[in-house]
Amino acid sequence: MLTVIAFVVALGVLIAVHEYGHYRVAVACGVKVERFSVGFGKALFRWQPRRQHPGQQTEFVIAAFPLGGYVKMLDEREGPVAPEERHRAFNTQPLRSRAAIVAAGPVANLLLAIVLYTAVNWIGVEEPVAKLARPVAASLAEAAGLRGGEHITRAGFDGDLTPIQSFEDLRWRMTQGALDARDLTLEVAGEDGKPARQLVLPLSRMEAKDADPQMFRKIGVLAPLTRPEIGEVMAGGAGEQSGLKKGDLVRAVGDTPIYDGQQLREVIRASVDGDQPRTQAWQVQRDGQSLTLEVKPEVREEGAVKVGRVGAYVGAPPDMVTVRQGPVDGVWRGVVRTWEMSALTVRMMVKMVTGQASLKNLSGPLTIADYAGKSASLGLTQYLIFLAVISVSLGVLNLMPLPVLDGGHLMYYLWEGLTGKSVSDAWMERLQRGGVALLLVMMSVALFNDVTRLFG
């Protein structure tokens, strides 16, 4: 139920803001707006405010099908217009006014993202400290000299280093570097009075097509530093059958000393021989006493790879830090993050079109609904971050030069501005059909990806 509510609220807010952008600028330009609808199909609620801008009698509607919305304006192309109202029709407006009205929807979504990121910055969010667990063996992080336990204080590209406030902040920088094939410079805090040192994470060696966990596995930085402690143990699972209990601190697995939770998870994953689990002696500390347990994991398939699982939460919670910004810094960081997310979204779209990135990155309503529920269950700030990310995506997507989207209409206006002639009705119809076909293909791929992620 939480997932459904969070999804509906998210769609309602994002669509309403998008359409309000169109509506507000249309009214400001003197265009008559006949209907403002959130959703399509049968109207569930409709009303007409008593106080409206002079000359407006807009009907506001909430419709049954929530995946979209529209603002219906007076337009000679859609029906007869009385001569005395012709100056208020959309099609009779100057080019700059029509372009402003069309662009206002995506711009409203980007402005909403800034507001949401700013709110998160002001409220503050609990995030793991940027202390690194032991890197994955033979990964880029290990090759760069990371060994685990390092506290990353600054990071950046081309020598421009900025403070790292949390592990999530570091993951964002690594995502940018991997998808752009740019090396990331890390500054590691010194210990015992030693000066800070710098090392380079060679992300330019990667061919990252998907922003997914496998990308971070190739980088080698999967999680923040945690104690190698056993958490909740699943009833009847391999861990319980082997004698593991909540609170056990793992010191060694076989001949391998264990230093952190991520290392222990990697050791468990690798504890298989072909299709068979490998039983190993675990040295654990329980209530001040040292014990040796013979642990036999279960074998699970993870894609095309078979890995070990013990049916328990592995690793204690990491050290946390509250990331909060002041009034001015909060707004500025909201603007910067919106710009960075927009730029990254555009680059990923270009890479998908050119084949440099996988179409698996496309997500549809099922994945969005799943993320909406998960983020809402984690608290207000995580849900606001989710809304901001989707708002950026919606704003950028609508600026794509597809005929059925706002960006396609802006391309028509660009042609009109350059040639002095509007696009002919015949070409308009052809382009609209092509745009609808391409959009249906994108929606089909996104839905397929949703089903694969959630049920595959």
N, C-alpha and C positions, 0 to 999 in steps of 0.2 A: 504493500500500500504506500509506503514511504517513497518507493521508486516512482510510482505513478504520479503521486502528488508533486514530487520534486520536478519531474519531467514536465508536467502540465504547467506548473508555475514558471519554469524556465522558458518554455515556449511562449507562454502568454506575455511575459515581460519583454522578451527579445523581439517578438513580432510587434507588440504594441509600440515599443520605442522606435523600431524601424519605420512603421507606418506613420507614427506621429511626426517623424522627421519630414516625410513627404507632405503630410497635412499642414504642418505649421508653416513651412516655406510657401506652400501653395496659397494659403490664406494671406501671408505677408505680401505675395505678389499679386493679390487681387483676383485669384482664380476661385471660382465657386466650387466647393467640395460638396458633393451630393451624399456620399456615404463613406464612413470610416469603419472598416470591418476587420476584426481579429478572428481569423478562421474563415473557412468556406462552407458552402452548403446551407442547410436549414438554420435560420436564426433562432438562437436560444433566448437571447435577451436583446431588446432594442429600445432605444430612447433618444429623445431629442432635447438637449439642454435648452432651457428658456433663454439663457444669456449666451449669445454667440456674437462673433464679430459681425459688424454691419453687413447685411447682404447674404449672410450664410444661414442655411437651414439644414445643416449636416445631420444625417441620421447615423447614430453610433450603434454598432452591431457586434455581438459576440456570437459566432456561429459554431456549428457542431463539429466540423472537421478542423482541428487546430493547426495543421501543418502549413501555415501561411496566413496571408491577409492581404488587404488591398485598400487603396483610397480611390474612390470613383469621383472623377472630376467632370465638370461640364465640358463637353468636347463635341465639335461638329462631326467628327469621324464616327461617333457612336450614336448619333441621333440628331434630330432637328433642334436647333437652338433659336430662341426668339431673338429678333434683331436687336432689341434693347439690352439683351444680355450677352451679345456676341463678344463684347470686349472683355467678358469675364470667362470665356472659354479657354481651355488649356492650349488648344492648337493655334489660337490667335496671339499668344504671348510672344514677346521677343525671345530670340534664341537663348540669351543669357538666363532669362527667367525659367524657361523650360529645363535647361541644363541644371540650374540650381535646384529646382524641385525634384528632379530625378536623383541627383547626387545626395540630396538631403537624407534619404533613408540610410544608405551605408554609412554616411558621416555620423548619423545619430547613434548607430551601433558602436562605432569607434569611440565616440564621446562617452557612451555608457561604459565601455571597457575602462576608460581612464577613471571615471567616477568609482567603479567597482574596485579597481586596483588601489586607488587612493584610499578608499574606505578600509581595505585590508591593511594597508600600510599604517593607517591611523589606529585601527583596532589592535593590531599586532597578531602574530601567528606563532605558535610553538613549532619549531623545526629542529631537526637534529643538528648538533654541532658538526662543523666540517672537519672531523677527525676520521681518517680513512682506515677501513679494515684492510687486511692483507689482500693484495690484488690477485686476480685470477692468474694461474700459472701460464707462462708464455704469452702474456698479454702485452699491450702497449704500455700499460702502467708499470708493469714489472720491468720491461725493457728501459723505461725512463728512469728507473732507480727507486721507485716507490716500494717500500717493504711492509707497510702497515703501521698504524699508529701516528702517522704524520698529521699535523694540524695545519690546514691550508688557510692562510690569512689573506692572500691576494691572488688574483688570476687575471689574465687578459691576453690579447692578441697583439702581435707586432710591438711588444715592449710597453704597451699601454695597460698597466695593471691597476685594477680597482679592488676595493675590499670585498672579501667573501664573507657574508654574514651567516651562512648556514650551509648544510650539505645540499639542500635543494637548490640553493643559489649556484653551487658548484656544478650540480647536474645540468642546470640550464646552460652554463657556459660550455660544458662538454658537449651538449646537444648541438649548440650553435657551431662549435668547431668541427664536430664530426660531419654534420650535414653540409658545411661549407668547405670541408677539407682544409682546415686551417689549424696549424699547431697552436696549442694552448700552453702558455707559460704559467707555471705555478710557483708561488712563494710559500715555502714551508717555514713555520715558526721554529726558531732555534730552541734548544733545550739546554738546561744547566748553564745558562749564561752565554751559550754559543750564539753567534749571529744567525739571522735568517738566511736561508739558501734558496736558490731558484733552480728549477729543472723544467724541461720542456716535454710535454706530452705530445708525441708526434701523430696527431690526429689526421694530418694530411696523407698518411699512409693508408687510411681507411677508404673503403668504398661503401659508405653507409647509404643504403637505399630505404631503410625503414627506421623510424624513430621508435624502437621497441627495446625490450630487455636484452635481446641478442646484441644490439648495438653496444650496450654498456658492458656486456660480457666480453666483446672484442676489445673494448677499451681497457677492461679489467677492474673498473671501479663500480662495484655493485651496491655497496651499502656502507653506512657509517660504522665506526668502531663500536663494538658491543662486547660485553663479557660472554664467553662461551657457556652460557647457562641454559638449561632445559626449562622451557615454559610449560604450558598446558600439554598434557599427554593424552592422545586420543585413546578412548576405551577400545580395547581389542586390537590396537595397532601394533606394529613391529616394536616400537619403543616400550610399550607396556609389557609385551610378552618377553622382552629382553631384560626387564627389571628397572628400566629408567623411571625416574620420578621427577615431578616438578621441583625445581630448585637445585637439581644436580649440577655441579660445576665441572665441566669436562676439562681434564688436564692433558690427556693424550689419547690418541686412537692408534693402536698398534705401536709402531716405533715413531710416530709423528707427534711432536709436542703441539698442543693447541693453544693459540694465543687470543683468538677472537671468534665471535659468532659467525662471521662470514667465512672464515677459514674452515670452521667446523661444518658449515653447510656444504662447502665445496668437497670436503673429504667424504661426507655422506653421499653426495651425488656420485662420486667416483668409486663407491664401494660396490661395484658390480664387475663380474667376469662374464662377458658376453650377455647371456640371458639369465645368469644365476647371481644371486646376492653373495657377497663375500663377508663372512662372519669375522669380526675383529674384536680384539680385547680393548675395552674402553677403561681408562683410568679416570674415575670421577671422585669428587669430594662431596660428601653428604653429611651435614650436621657435624662438621669438623673431623670426620673420619674419611680415610681413603679406601675406595672400593674398586674392584676389578669386575667388570660386567662383560659377558660375551654378547655382543649386539649383532643381530642378523637383520638387515634392512629388507624392505620390500622393493621389488623392481617395478618401476613405472616407466611408461613411454612418454617422452617429452619431444613431440615432433617425430623425427626419425632416430632419436637417440634414446637409449635406455639408461635411466638414472636410478640411484638409490633414494629411498624415503624411509623415515623412521616413525612417521605419524605423530610428530610432536612439534611444538613451536620451538625453534632453535635460535638462541641468542636473547640476552636480556635487552630491555629497552635502552636505546642509546641516550647519551647525555643530550639534553635539550636546551635551546636558547630561545628567548622571546624576541622576535624580529619586529621592531616597531619604529616608525619614522615620525618626525615632527611635522607640523602643519605644512611648511613649504616643501621640505624634502619629500614628504608623502605624495604631494601632487606631482612633483617633478619625476619621481620614480614611477608613478602611475603613467605619466606620459611616455617615459622611456620604455617601460615594459610593453605598453600598447604598440609603440613603434617597432620594437624588436619582434614581438609576436606577429605583427602584420608583415614585416619584411621576411620573416622565416616562413610564414604561410605562403607568400607569393613565390619565394624560391622553391618551396616544395611543390607547388602547383606547376611551375615551369619545368621542374625536374621530372614530374610525372608525365607531362605532355611530351617531353623529349626522350623519355625512356630511361633517364638517369636515376629515377626513384620508382619504387614499386607502387602499383595501384592499391596495394594492401593498406596504404596510409589513408585511403578514403574511408570515412565513417558515416554511418547512417543513423536513423532514429533509434534503432535498438541499442547501439553502443552508447549513444548520447543519453538515452534513458537509464542505462545501467550506470554510467558515470554520474548522472544526476543523483540517483539513489545513494550511491556510495559516498559521494561528496557531502550530501545532506546529512548522512549518518555520522560523519566526522566533525560536524559543527558548522557554525555560521561562516567563518572565514574560508573554509575549504569550499563551501557552496558558492560563495561570492567569487572565488578564484575560478571555479568551474564556469560560472555565468560569464565572467570576463573573457575567458578563452573562447567560449562559443560565440560571444558577441563579436569578438575580433574576426573569427572565422566567417560569421554571417556577413559582416561588413565587407571583408575582402572578397568573399565569393560573389557577392552581388555586384562588385565592381569589375568582375571578369567580362571581357567583351563578347558575351554570348547574347544573341538577339533577344531572348526572352528575359534576360536579367537587366538590371539598371545599367550595368556597364555596356550592354549592347545598345541601349538607347543613347547613351552618351557617345558611342561611336557614330551613330546616325547624325547626332548633332555636330560632331567633329567634321564629318563629311559635308554637312550643310554649311558649316562655317568656312571650310576651305574652298568649296565650289560655288557657294551661293545658291545651291539647289538642294531641296530635300530629297531623300531617297524615295524612288517611285513606289507606288502601291504594289506593283508586280514583284519588284525586288524585295520589298518589305515582307510580302507573303512567303517568298522562297526562303528568306533568311529566318523568318519565324519558324517555319517548318523544320529547317535544319537545326535551329537552336533547340527546339522541343525534342527532336530525336537525340541530339547529343546529351541533353539534360537527362533524358530517360535512361540512356546508357550509363551515365555517371551514377544515377540513383540505383540502377540495377547492380552495378559493381559495389556500391556502398552497402546495399542490403545484403549482397552475397558475403562481403567481408564481415558484416555484423553477425550473420548466422554462423560463419566459420569461427569467429572469435568466441562467441557465446556457447555454441553447441558442438563445434567441431573437435 
